[in-house]
Amino acid sequence: MRTVKGLIAMFDSIATLVSERIDFDELGNEKIITAEKQIFCNKKSVNQSEFFKAAEAGLKPQLMILVFAVDYNNESKVKVDDKVYYIYRTYQKTKDKLELYLSTKIVDGIQNEY
């Protein structure tokens, strides 16, 4: 629970933001470094309009989560309920809150989860 401008904002779920960066080992080989950060969120359904717009771009929207804006740092993936999703769009809902739109990606007609 976090206080925002004197209001108590209760988020009922936990998500894990996943960030990745490329680093090099002592031999110069690339390796991916992954960092995870747990945050509080509210899970919501994706509306019909959002679903069809994203589907046109080859995405399969699954979920929207509302998070505190200060918790998000341009991560590309998030884990919710032990599933990993791609963050395909963000929307600044208020000064303090951000909507993250989550999907699995469709490649050649096959749904791939990240």
HELIX and SHEET records of a PDB file:
HELIX    1   1 GLN A   48  GLU A   56  1                                   9    
HELIX    2   2 ALA A   69  ASP A   71  5                                   3    
SHEET    1   A 2 ARG A   2  VAL A   4  0                                        
SHEET    2   A 2 LEU A   7  ALA A   9 -1                                        
SHEET    1   B 7 ILE A 110  ASN A 112  0                                        
SHEET    2   B 7 LYS A  97  VAL A 107 -1                                        
SHEET    3   B 7 LEU A  59  PHE A  68 -1                                        
SHEET    4   B 7 GLU A  30  LYS A  44 -1                                        
SHEET    5   B 7 SER A  13  PHE A  24 -1                                        
SHEET    6   B 7 LYS A  77  VAL A  80 -1                                        
SHEET    7   B 7 LYS A  83  GLN A  92 -1                                        
END                                                                             
